[in-house]
Amino acid sequence: MSTVVIEGAYVAAGEGTEHGSGHVVAEDGVITAVASGPAPPAAGARRIDGRGLLATPGLVNTHHHLYQWATQGMFADSTLFEWLTDSYALWSGLDAQTVSETTTAGAAWLALSGCSTSSDHHYVFPREAEAMAAAEVEAARAVGVRLDLARGSMDRGRSAGGLPPDSVTESLEGAIAATEAAIDAHHDPSFGSMTRVAVAPCSPFTVSRELMSAAAELARAKGVRLHTHLAETADEQEQCLAEFGTTPVGYAEKLGWLGEDVWLAHGVHLSDDAIGRVAASGTGVAHCPSSNARLGAGICRTPELLGAGVAVGLGVDGPASSELTGLAGEMRQALLMARARGGPRALSARQALHMATLGGARCLGRTAELGSLEAGKLADIALWRVDGFGRDVIDDPVAALVFSPAPPLEHLLVGGESVVARGELRTVSADAAAAAGRSAHRRIVAEEAR
């Protein structure tokens, strides 16, 4: 039996439970004790000195596009639709090798920001669909983070009135078959699994009504979750009203896309009525503040969503629309965006931490395993340095974490295993991960130039 003991840390366990000087004990990857004071004796345990550290649950990223690591910094002043239109030409060059390299770089970057579980919405499959999914799963496992592969799809190309070129879309039948194959090959519903798969057609302006409906049927037949982009921009709102005669949330509701097994990316443009429908159905929302700001999409009504009881998680979104953003920094960004819109009491530091942990676990349907530090849950634990120059004058460790632009991660454990130790990756080389990202960027740019 492998035992890990963290002792002397400030423990923000979640759900309002905090210990000023506490301990966390884990055995075989599962937490067995969380309490104040010294840890009980544990012969042969691996011990981590928590003095000067804040222990939180590992952060949960609810929306990402890891393949976009290769196209950061491009089309920097574009709206979402403009940015997508230009980006598709680059993404048409994606293959399994590029996906492996971008997953390595992107997952390593997330781990260094305290992220232990990440959803990844991959919806561009110009070739090698099965190999691309397998490459992503393998690369994420090598880094050591849990992957929720949201297998996306698009069947509505420009010839059918959609946004993407036909070259990056799939047929309805092909998309459903490939998604089912990904579930059968990679979805592991067991406790503590490293890989889950969700069904995730891209968005109303890239996916047909028929694919949205068929995807919902597939997910529920397979017992997996559903994910899509919704209500990200005012343009989408106008398009849905013009084309479908209803709002994005109304459209989703008609197609069976609201429910406790659904989480939506963005939810920026939601009316009071839409928030009420999302809340009543148990649908979750992935809030991506940096990406929304970078693309000028707007500010999500996070306080209203939380007030209505909606499960709200945080998402980095694609690196190409939130360059070099780590998940820890999204706590600060979410707090600042909410306060810029609603005043200093619109969102607290602890609410931001909740979104990054238990809120994210709710979105992904993993609250029995993730999102808080308590006995019986997985030993996915982030340890943040809250002492040292500047931070040592902030008496509240949670405020020191959330208000910091770049909180320093000391350790990240996933299932009790060290992914980051003393601020450095232990599973893959940071230099090798960076080189993989550079290789993917150069290849995809060269491919588009041909």
C-alpha positions in Angstrom: 0.0 0.0 0.0 1.3 3.4 -1.0 0.7 6.2 1.5 1.1 10.0 1.1 1.0 12.4 4.0 0.7 16.2 3.6 1.2 17.9 6.9 1.3 21.5 8.1 -0.6 23.0 5.2 -3.5 25.4 5.2 -6.2 23.0 3.8 -9.1 24.5 1.7 -10.9 21.2 1.4 -14.1 22.6 -0.2 -17.7 23.1 0.7 -16.6 25.7 3.3 -14.3 23.4 5.2 -10.8 24.8 5.9 -8.0 23.9 8.3 -5.5 26.5 9.3 -2.8 24.0 9.9 -3.9 20.6 8.8 -3.1 17.3 7.1 -4.3 15.2 4.2 -3.6 11.4 4.1 -4.0 9.3 1.0 -3.6 5.5 0.5 -3.4 3.9 -2.9 -4.5 7.1 -4.6 -7.6 7.7 -2.4 -7.9 10.2 0.4 -8.4 8.6 3.8 -8.1 11.5 6.2 -8.4 15.3 6.1 -8.3 17.2 9.4 -6.6 19.9 11.5 -3.4 19.4 13.4 -0.6 16.8 12.9 -1.2 13.7 10.9 -1.4 10.3 12.7 1.6 8.1 12.4 2.0 6.3 9.1 5.0 4.0 8.8 6.7 4.1 5.4 4.6 7.0 4.1 5.9 9.5 1.7 5.7 12.8 3.5 5.2 16.3 2.1 6.0 19.3 4.3 3.0 21.6 3.8 4.3 24.5 5.8 3.9 27.7 3.8 1.6 25.9 1.3 -2.1 25.9 0.6 -3.7 22.6 -0.2 -6.7 22.6 -2.6 -8.4 20.0 -4.7 -6.7 19.6 -8.1 -8.3 22.0 -10.5 -10.8 20.8 -13.1 -10.8 22.3 -16.5 -14.2 22.1 -18.1 -13.6 23.3 -21.6 -10.4 23.2 -23.8 -9.2 22.7 -27.3 -5.7 21.3 -26.9 -4.9 21.1 -30.6 -5.0 24.9 -30.7 -1.7 25.0 -29.0 -0.2 25.0 -32.5 -2.0 28.2 -33.6 -1.6 30.6 -30.7 -1.2 34.4 -31.3 -2.9 34.4 -34.7 -5.8 36.6 -35.9 -5.4 38.6 -32.7 -8.0 41.3 -33.4 -10.8 39.2 -34.9 -14.3 38.4 -33.7 -15.1 34.8 -33.0 -16.6 34.1 -36.5 -13.7 35.9 -38.2 -11.2 34.1 -36.1 -12.8 30.7 -36.8 -13.0 31.3 -40.5 -9.3 32.1 -40.7 -8.3 29.3 -38.3 -10.1 26.5 -40.1 -7.5 26.8 -43.0 -4.8 26.0 -40.5 -6.7 23.3 -38.6 -7.3 21.5 -41.9 -3.7 20.3 -41.6 -4.2 18.5 -38.3 -3.1 14.8 -38.1 -2.4 12.3 -35.3 1.2 13.5 -34.8 0.1 17.1 -34.4 -2.6 16.1 -31.9 -0.1 14.1 -29.9 2.4 17.0 -29.8 -0.2 19.7 -28.9 -1.8 17.5 -26.2 1.7 16.9 -24.7 2.4 20.7 -24.6 -1.1 21.8 -23.6 -1.6 19.1 -20.9 1.8 19.8 -19.4 1.0 23.6 -19.3 -2.3 22.8 -17.6 -0.6 20.6 -15.0 1.8 23.4 -14.2 -1.2 25.5 -13.3 -2.6 23.0 -10.9 -5.0 21.2 -13.3 -5.4 17.5 -12.5 -8.5 16.8 -14.8 -9.2 18.4 -18.1 -12.0 18.1 -20.6 -10.9 18.6 -24.2 -13.4 19.4 -26.9 -11.8 18.1 -30.2 -14.1 18.6 -33.2 -11.8 19.0 -36.2 -11.0 15.6 -37.9 -9.8 16.3 -41.5 -8.1 12.8 -41.5 -7.0 10.0 -39.2 -10.0 10.3 -36.9 -9.4 7.2 -34.8 -5.7 7.7 -34.7 -6.1 11.3 -33.6 -8.3 10.3 -30.6 -5.9 7.6 -29.6 -3.0 9.9 -29.8 -4.7 12.4 -27.5 -5.5 9.8 -24.9 -2.0 8.4 -25.0 -0.3 11.9 -24.7 -2.6 13.0 -21.8 -1.9 9.8 -20.0 1.9 10.3 -20.4 1.6 13.8 -18.8 -0.5 12.3 -16.0 -3.7 14.4 -16.1 -7.1 12.9 -16.3 -8.7 13.5 -19.7 -12.4 14.0 -20.5 -12.3 13.6 -24.2 -15.3 15.5 -25.6 -15.4 13.9 -29.0 -16.7 16.7 -31.2 -18.0 16.8 -34.8 -19.2 19.1 -37.5 -21.3 18.1 -40.4 -22.5 21.5 -41.6 -19.9 23.0 -43.9 -20.1 26.1 -46.1 -22.0 24.2 -48.8 -24.8 23.6 -46.3 -24.8 27.2 -44.9 -22.4 26.5 -42.1 -19.2 28.3 -41.1 -16.4 25.7 -41.6 -15.1 24.6 -45.0 -16.4 21.2 -46.1 -12.9 19.8 -45.9 -12.9 19.7 -42.1 -16.4 18.4 -41.6 -17.8 14.8 -41.4 -21.0 13.3 -42.7 -23.7 12.8 -40.1 -23.4 9.0 -40.2 -19.6 9.2 -40.2 -19.6 11.5 -37.2 -21.9 9.3 -35.1 -20.0 6.2 -36.0 -16.6 7.7 -35.2 -18.0 9.1 -31.9 -19.4 5.7 -30.9 -16.0 4.1 -31.8 -14.2 6.6 -29.5 -16.5 5.8 -26.7 -16.0 2.1 -27.1 -12.3 2.4 -27.4 -11.5 4.9 -24.7 -14.4 5.6 -22.2 -13.7 4.2 -18.8 -16.6 4.8 -16.4 -14.8 3.2 -13.4 -13.9 5.0 -10.2 -10.6 6.8 -10.6 -10.4 6.4 -14.4 -7.9 8.5 -16.3 -10.1 8.7 -19.5 -13.8 9.5 -20.0 -15.4 10.3 -23.3 -18.3 12.7 -23.9 -20.4 13.3 -27.0 -19.7 16.9 -28.2 -21.0 18.2 -31.6 -19.4 21.6 -32.0 -22.1 24.3 -32.2 -25.4 25.3 -33.8 -23.7 27.1 -36.6 -21.4 24.1 -37.6 -23.7 21.1 -36.8 -27.1 20.1 -38.4 -30.2 19.7 -36.3 -30.1 16.0 -37.2 -26.6 15.5 -35.9 -27.4 17.4 -32.6 -30.4 15.0 -32.1 -28.5 11.9 -33.0 -25.6 12.8 -30.8 -28.0 13.2 -27.8 -29.5 9.8 -28.5 -26.1 8.2 -28.8 -24.8 9.7 -25.5 -27.8 8.6 -23.6 -27.7 5.1 -25.1 -24.1 4.9 -24.1 -24.5 6.5 -20.7 -22.0 9.3 -21.3 -22.3 13.1 -21.1 -23.1 15.8 -23.7 -21.2 19.0 -24.4 -21.3 21.8 -26.9 -20.7 25.5 -27.4 -23.7 27.6 -26.8 -24.6 31.3 -26.5 -21.0 32.5 -26.8 -21.6 35.6 -28.9 -24.4 38.1 -29.9 -23.9 36.9 -33.5 -24.9 33.4 -32.5 -28.0 34.7 -30.8 -29.0 36.6 -33.9 -28.4 33.6 -36.2 -30.4 31.3 -34.0 -33.3 33.7 -34.0 -33.2 34.2 -37.7 -32.7 30.5 -38.7 -34.5 28.6 -36.0 -36.9 31.2 -34.6 -35.7 30.8 -31.1 -32.7 31.6 -28.8 -29.7 29.3 -28.5 -31.1 27.9 -25.2 -34.5 27.5 -26.8 -33.0 25.6 -29.7 -31.0 23.3 -27.4 -34.1 22.6 -25.3 -36.1 21.6 -28.5 -33.3 19.1 -29.4 -33.1 17.5 -26.0 -29.9 19.3 -25.1 -30.7 20.5 -21.6 -30.3 18.1 -18.7 -28.2 16.9 -15.8 -26.0 15.0 -18.3 -25.2 18.2 -20.3 -22.7 21.0 -19.8 -22.5 24.0 -22.2 -19.4 26.0 -23.0 -19.6 29.8 -22.5 -23.2 30.7 -21.9 -22.3 34.4 -22.2 -25.5 35.7 -23.7 -28.2 34.3 -21.5 -31.4 36.1 -20.5 -33.1 35.6 -17.2 -35.5 33.1 -18.8 -32.6 31.2 -20.3 -30.8 31.0 -17.0 -34.0 29.7 -15.4 -34.2 27.0 -18.0 -30.6 26.0 -17.6 -31.0 25.9 -13.8 -34.3 24.0 -13.8 -32.8 21.3 -16.1 -29.6 20.8 -14.2 -27.5 21.8 -17.1 -23.9 22.9 -16.3 -21.9 25.8 -17.8 -18.2 26.1 -18.5 -17.1 29.7 -18.0 -14.1 30.7 -20.0 -13.4 34.4 -19.0 -10.0 34.9 -20.7 -11.2 33.6 -24.1 -14.4 35.5 -23.9 -12.5 38.7 -23.3 -9.8 38.0 -25.9 -12.5 37.5 -28.6 -14.7 40.4 -27.3 -17.6 38.0 -26.9 -18.9 39.5 -23.7 -19.0 38.7 -19.9 -20.8 35.6 -18.7 -23.5 36.3 -16.0 -21.7 34.0 -13.6 -23.2 35.5 -10.4 -26.7 35.0 -11.7 -26.0 31.5 -12.8 -24.5 30.6 -9.4 -27.4 32.3 -7.7 -29.8 30.1 -9.7 -28.0 27.0 -8.6 -26.3 26.2 -11.9 -23.2 24.1 -11.8 -20.5 26.5 -13.2 -17.0 25.3 -13.9 -14.0 27.1 -15.3 -12.4 26.5 -18.7 -9.3 27.8 -20.3 -10.8 27.3 -23.8 -8.4 26.9 -26.7 -4.9 28.2 -26.4 -5.4 30.0 -29.7 -8.0 32.2 -28.0 -6.5 32.4 -24.6 -2.8 32.4 -25.3 -0.6 30.7 -22.5 -3.5 30.8 -20.1 -3.3 28.4 -17.1 -6.3 27.2 -15.3 -5.3 28.8 -12.0 -5.3 32.2 -13.6 -8.9 31.8 -14.7 -10.0 32.0 -11.1 -8.6 35.5 -10.9 -10.0 36.4 -14.3 -13.5 35.1 -13.5 -13.5 37.1 -10.3 -12.3 40.3 -12.0 -14.8 40.0 -14.9 -17.7 39.4 -12.5 -16.7 42.4 -10.4 -16.1 44.7 -13.4 -19.7 44.0 -14.3 -21.4 43.6 -10.9 -19.3 45.3 -8.2 -16.9 44.0 -5.6 -19.3 41.5 -4.0 -20.3 39.9 -7.3 -18.0 37.0 -6.9 -15.7 36.0 -4.0 -12.3 34.3 -4.0 -13.9 31.2 -2.5 -16.6 31.1 -5.1 -13.9 31.3 -7.8 -12.0 28.4 -6.2 -15.3 26.5 -6.0 -15.9 26.9 -9.7 -12.4 25.7 -10.5 -12.8 22.6 -8.3 -16.2 21.2 -7.3 -18.1 23.3 -9.9 -16.0 21.7 -12.6 -16.5 18.2 -11.1 -20.3 18.8 -11.2 -20.1 19.7 -14.9 -18.1 16.5 -15.7 -20.3 14.3 -13.5 -17.5 13.3 -11.2 -18.4 14.8 -7.8 -18.1 11.4 -6.1 -14.4 11.4 -7.1 -13.2 15.0 -7.6 -13.6 18.6 -6.6 -13.1 18.5 -2.8 -10.6 17.0 -0.3 -12.5 14.4 1.7 -12.1 10.8 2.7 -13.1 8.5 -0.1 -12.3 10.9 -3.0 -9.3 10.7 -5.3 -6.0 12.1 -4.1 -5.9 14.8 -6.8 -4.3 17.6 -4.7 -2.7 20.9 -5.6 -0.3 22.5 -3.2 0.4 26.2 -3.7 3.1 28.3 -2.2 1.6 31.2 -0.3 4.7 32.3 1.5 7.6 34.2 0.1 8.0 37.7 -1.3 4.7 39.5 -1.7 2.5 36.6 -0.8 3.6 36.6 2.9 1.7 39.8 3.5 -1.6 38.3 2.5 -3.0 36.6 5.6 -5.8 34.7 3.8 -4.2 31.9 1.8 -7.3 31.5 -0.5 -7.1 35.2 -1.4 -3.4 34.8 -2.0 -4.1 32.1 -4.5 -7.1 33.6 -6.3 -5.9 37.2 -6.5 -2.5 36.3 -7.7 -1.9 36.7 -11.5 0.4 33.6 -11.5 0.1 31.6 -8.3 3.1 29.4 -7.8 2.3 25.7 -7.8 4.6 23.6 -5.6 3.1 20.1 -6.0 0.4 18.4 -8.0 -0.7 14.9 -7.2 -3.0 12.9 -9.4 -4.2 9.8 -7.7 -1.5 10.3 -5.2 1.2 10.3 -7.8 3.5 13.3 -8.4 2.9 15.1 -11.7 4.5 18.3 -10.5 7.0 18.5 -7.6 8.8 21.6 -6.4 7.3 23.4 -9.3 8.7 21.1 -12.0 7.0 18.5 -14.1 7.9 14.9 -13.1 6.1 12.8 -15.7 7.4 14.4 -18.9 10.3 16.8 -19.5 9.1 20.5 -19.7 11.7 21.0 -22.5 10.4 18.0 -24.4 6.8 19.3 -24.0 7.8 22.7 -25.3 9.6 21.2 -28.2 6.5 19.1 -29.1 4.5 22.3 -29.1 7.0 24.1 -31.4 7.1 21.2 -33.7 3.3 21.1 -34.1 3.2 24.8 -34.7 5.8 24.7 -37.4 4.3 21.8 -39.2 0.7 23.2 -39.3 1.9 26.6 -40.5 4.1 25.0 -43.2 1.1 22.7 -44.3 -1.2 25.7 -44.7 1.5 27.6 -46.7 1.6 24.8 -49.3 
